[in-house]
């Protein structure tokens, strides 16, 4: 097993949000090794707490308001928002605050092995490794 003292990495990316994920992916595709450091969930603020969950919350009320303004649809609208359903939709967009899907993508990032580089870039593991691991 590789110990932190013997591990050599070309680039350390702070934050596994959308930018950090893409920076690490480009670094690995460029032939270097990368490690991502994230204190929270892979996906960062946008996927887990800010952009996506907020847009999911707003969409239901926006759709209801638009339907109430549209002749023909307005007459079909009889109730208000189901708050529990709206909150459940938000939770689904945030993957219930689990990052398993994004961790799987992160662990698979990197170019596939080639005949000239059977282990991937710089002797790495190629697809499935990319020098990233979650601890």
Secondary structure, 3 states (H helix, E strand, C coil): CCCHHHCCCCEEEECCEHHHHHHHHHHHHCCCCEEEECCCCCEHHHHHCCHHHHHHHHHHHHHHHHHHHCCCCHHHCCCCCCHHHHHHHHHHHCHHHCCHHHHHHHHHCCCCCCCCCCCCHHHCCCCCCCCCCCC
